[in-house]
Every structure is written in C-alpha cells, then in structure tokens.
C-alpha cells in the first residue's frame, strides 16, 4: 500500500522536535538537510513549514551578516501555544454567546408569527455561527493535545535552555573582550556596531 504522507501539522511538530532535541541554532540549508533525513519532511516543504512556525512565534529568527539563523526554546513555544489557546477560547466564548442570543431571538420570533425575512436571516446567521463554533472547537482541541508534550519538554529542558542562553552571553562577553584587546575598541562602540544591549547579562 502507498505510504501516507505527513500532514502539515505533523511536519510542524516534527520540525519543532529538531530544535528541542538539539538545542542548537540553524541556517535554512542546515534544516533542509536534517529534516528529510531525521524527520521525514521533504526538503521542498521545509521553508514553508519553518516560515509558518516563525509566523506563529514558535521559532525565532535573526539575520547575522548575510545569513538568517533560526532557533527555538521549549519555554517560548509553550507561551506561544498558551497565547493561541487563550485567543481561540476567547473567540469560542464570543461565538457561543452570540449563538445563544440569536437562538433566543429565533425562539421569540416564532411566537405568533409566520416566517419572516428577519427570521430567515437569523437562522442563516445561526447556522454560520454553529459552523464557526465547531471550527474553533476543533482548533482548541488541537492545541490542548499539544500542551502536555510542550509542558513536559519545557520542564525537562528549561535548565538546558537557561544554560544555553548563558553560554551565548558568555561567548558575547568573550568576543567583546578579545576585540577590545586586539583592536583597542571601546565597549560602547562594539555594542553599537553589533546591536548588543547595554544591559546584556546572564540569566539567574
């Protein structure tokens, strides 16, 4: 039998696994090599999947020199999912309230009345809201299913993520120190040239 391809959401989950499992920073060309070999994601779809994760705030990206770099920490992914879940729940609540109000209007319009254009319009709007409600419920369920894995991943790797962030900070301080010794640059000039915040410090 023909093997079923991965869905768009399955590809997104597997690509996030690349970042979570390695805790590394990649260029697009790196992910295009890793994703097909280790996660079964076709190289042609890597760019689209990666961009969707960047758009949703799940993956961070920055341009350094002429290259774009991508990375993701579990804690950031968890917060992004929580925000999306809260947004969907809010929309779901608003849709439910509007549906209830329309249902009451329809019931009221039935009393002592024949079918009217207004009632027909209300019924049509109610049907659309029911469809929207089911769609939102489906999205909420999808994000709820993902939450436990992300929470567990965050618990296991929070320490590693913190150490990684401090290691990058340490590297920046080392490079700044080397540049000051080698070229006699002032620290403020180095910070300004490379966009380094003045209050850059280790994470406690």
C-alpha positions as CSV (number, residue, x, y, z in Angstrom):
1,X,0.0,0.0,0.0
2,X,1.1,3.6,-0.7
3,X,2.6,5.3,2.3
4,X,0.6,8.2,3.6
5,X,2.5,11.5,3.6
6,X,2.8,13.7,6.7
7,X,0.1,16.3,7.3
8,X,1.1,20.0,7.6
9,X,0.6,19.9,11.4
10,X,2.7,16.7,11.7
11,X,5.5,18.4,9.8
12,X,5.4,21.4,12.1
13,X,5.6,19.1,15.2
14,X,8.5,17.2,13.8
15,X,10.4,20.3,12.9
16,X,10.0,21.7,16.4
17,X,11.5,18.4,17.6
18,X,14.7,19.2,15.7
19,X,15.1,22.4,17.7
20,X,14.1,20.9,21.0
21,X,16.2,17.8,20.7
22,X,19.4,19.6,19.6
23,X,19.0,23.0,21.4
24,X,21.0,24.4,18.5
25,X,20.9,27.3,16.1
26,X,20.5,26.5,12.4
27,X,20.6,28.1,9.0
28,X,17.9,27.1,6.5
29,X,20.3,25.0,4.5
30,X,21.1,23.0,7.7
31,X,17.4,22.3,8.3
32,X,16.9,21.3,4.7
33,X,19.5,18.6,5.2
34,X,18.4,17.4,8.6
35,X,14.6,17.4,8.2
36,X,14.3,14.9,5.4
37,X,16.9,12.5,6.8
38,X,15.8,12.5,10.5
39,X,12.1,13.6,10.4
40,X,10.8,12.5,7.0
41,X,10.0,16.1,6.0
42,X,10.6,16.7,2.3
43,X,13.2,19.3,1.6
44,X,10.9,21.2,-0.7
45,X,8.4,21.9,2.2
46,X,11.0,22.8,4.8
47,X,11.0,26.6,4.0
48,X,7.1,26.8,4.1
49,X,6.9,24.8,7.4
50,X,9.7,26.8,9.0
51,X,8.1,30.1,8.0
52,X,4.7,29.1,9.4
53,X,6.4,28.4,12.8
54,X,8.2,31.8,12.7
55,X,4.8,33.5,11.9
56,X,3.2,31.8,14.9
57,X,6.1,32.8,17.2
58,X,7.2,29.2,17.8
59,X,10.6,29.7,16.2
60,X,12.8,32.8,16.5
61,X,15.0,34.1,13.6
62,X,17.6,36.8,13.1
63,X,19.9,37.9,10.4
64,X,23.6,37.9,11.2
65,X,25.8,39.2,8.4
66,X,24.4,37.7,5.2
67,X,22.8,34.7,6.8
68,X,19.5,34.0,8.6
69,X,19.6,31.9,11.7
70,X,16.7,30.0,13.4
71,X,16.3,28.7,16.9
72,X,13.5,27.7,19.4
73,X,13.4,27.1,23.1
74,X,10.6,25.0,24.6
75,X,9.6,27.7,27.1
76,X,9.0,30.1,24.2
77,X,6.9,27.5,22.3
78,X,4.8,26.9,25.4
79,X,4.0,30.6,25.8
80,X,3.1,30.9,22.1
81,X,0.7,27.9,22.4
82,X,-0.8,29.3,25.5
83,X,-1.5,32.7,23.8
84,X,-3.0,30.9,20.8
85,X,-5.2,28.7,23.0
86,X,-6.4,31.8,25.0
87,X,-7.2,33.6,21.8
88,X,-9.2,30.6,20.4
89,X,-11.0,30.2,23.7
90,X,-12.0,33.9,23.7
91,X,-13.3,33.6,20.1
92,X,-15.1,30.4,21.1
93,X,-16.7,32.2,24.1
94,X,-17.9,35.1,22.0
95,X,-19.3,32.8,19.3
96,X,-21.2,30.8,21.9
97,X,-22.7,34.0,23.5
98,X,-23.8,35.3,20.1
99,X,-25.2,31.9,19.1
100,X,-27.2,31.8,22.4
101,X,-28.6,35.4,21.8
102,X,-29.6,34.5,18.2
103,X,-31.3,31.3,19.4
104,X,-33.4,33.4,21.8
105,X,-34.2,35.8,19.1
106,X,-35.4,33.0,16.8
107,X,-37.5,31.4,19.6
108,X,-39.1,34.8,20.3
109,X,-39.8,35.3,16.6
110,X,-41.7,32.1,16.5
111,X,-44.4,33.3,18.9
112,X,-47.5,34.4,17.0
113,X,-45.6,35.0,13.8
114,X,-45.3,33.5,10.3
115,X,-41.8,33.0,8.7
116,X,-40.3,36.4,8.0
117,X,-37.2,37.6,6.2
118,X,-35.6,38.7,9.5
119,X,-36.2,35.2,11.0
120,X,-34.7,33.6,7.9
121,X,-31.6,35.8,8.1
122,X,-31.2,35.0,11.8
123,X,-31.4,31.2,11.1
124,X,-28.8,31.6,8.4
125,X,-26.5,33.5,10.7
126,X,-27.0,30.9,13.4
127,X,-26.0,28.1,11.1
128,X,-22.9,30.0,10.1
129,X,-22.0,30.6,13.8
130,X,-22.6,26.9,14.6
131,X,-20.1,26.1,11.8
132,X,-17.6,28.6,13.2
133,X,-18.0,27.3,16.7
134,X,-17.2,23.8,15.6
135,X,-14.1,25.0,13.7
136,X,-12.9,26.9,16.8
137,X,-13.6,23.9,19.0
138,X,-11.5,21.7,16.6
139,X,-8.6,24.2,16.8
140,X,-8.8,24.4,20.6
141,X,-8.7,20.6,20.9
142,X,-5.7,20.5,18.6
143,X,-3.8,23.0,20.8
144,X,-4.9,21.2,24.0
145,X,-3.4,18.0,22.7
146,X,-0.1,19.6,22.1
147,X,0.1,21.4,25.5
148,X,1.1,18.4,27.7
149,X,4.1,17.5,25.5
150,X,5.3,21.1,25.4
151,X,4.9,21.5,29.1
152,X,6.8,18.3,29.8
153,X,9.5,19.3,27.3
154,X,9.8,22.7,29.0
155,X,10.3,21.1,32.4
156,X,13.0,18.7,31.1
157,X,14.9,21.3,29.1
158,X,14.3,24.6,30.9
159,X,17.7,24.2,32.7
160,X,19.4,23.4,29.4
161,X,17.8,26.4,27.7
162,X,18.9,28.6,30.5
163,X,22.5,27.3,30.3
164,X,22.5,27.7,26.5
165,X,21.4,31.3,26.8
166,X,24.1,32.0,29.4
167,X,26.6,30.2,27.2
168,X,25.8,32.6,24.3
169,X,26.0,35.5,26.7
170,X,29.4,34.3,27.8
171,X,30.6,33.9,24.2
172,X,29.5,37.5,23.5
173,X,31.4,38.8,26.5
174,X,34.5,36.8,25.4
175,X,34.4,38.2,21.9
176,X,33.9,41.7,23.2
177,X,36.9,41.3,25.5
178,X,39.0,39.9,22.6
179,X,38.0,42.8,20.3
180,X,39.0,45.3,23.0
181,X,42.4,43.7,23.4
182,X,43.1,43.0,19.8
183,X,41.8,46.3,18.2
184,X,41.5,48.7,21.1
185,X,37.8,49.2,20.5
186,X,35.7,50.8,23.2
187,X,33.0,48.6,24.6
188,X,30.2,51.1,23.7
189,X,31.4,51.1,20.1
190,X,31.3,47.3,20.0
191,X,27.8,47.3,21.5
192,X,26.6,49.8,19.0
193,X,28.2,48.2,16.0
194,X,26.7,44.7,16.7
195,X,23.4,45.7,18.3
196,X,24.4,44.4,21.7
197,X,22.1,45.8,24.5
198,X,24.0,47.7,27.2
199,X,22.2,45.8,29.9
200,X,23.1,42.3,28.5
201,X,23.7,40.0,31.4
202,X,23.5,36.3,32.5
203,X,20.1,34.8,33.4
204,X,19.8,34.0,37.1
